[in-house]
Amino acid sequence: MFPSVEFQKCPIRTSLGVLGKKWTFLILRDIAFLKVDRFNKILRTLPGLTPRVLITRLHELEKSGLIKAVVIQKRPRLVKWELTEQGKDTVPILLSFIAYGAKWFPDVVFEDGQARTVKQLFPNLAPVNIA
């Protein structure tokens, strides 16, 4: 399978440069699906993630345009993190990971060990376009 236009740089390699760092997908998962949007709440959902690495990943994601900090309070400074339009384009990628894990690793993912589809897991999910 060959693309109709030659790449200057591989888009997979380029995307992994932003998304492929440890914890990044799980941070995006927390913000996108679990609605966990505060620093300490993200830390609690991801055992093993250190505050230093979390702040680094959040700033990398912000610099890449995937998330933005929304100031809740100025003093003391409180922010919540939310997906930007570009960040929302990662949702189909995250859903692909969910679909793969739910289909091929059901014994790890589910107590009953039964494989499931994304539609079964998210019956009210609107169709997601992959552009």
Secondary structure as UniProt FT lines:
FT   HELIX           11..19
FT   TURN            22..23
FT   HELIX           24..32
FT   HELIX           39..45
FT   TURN            47..48
FT   HELIX           51..63
FT   TURN            64..65
FT   STRAND          67..73
FT   TURN            74..77
FT   STRAND          78..83
FT   HELIX           85..88
FT   TURN            89..90
FT   HELIX           91..104
FT   HELIX           106..109
FT   TURN            111..112
FT   HELIX           118..121
FT   TURN            123..124
//
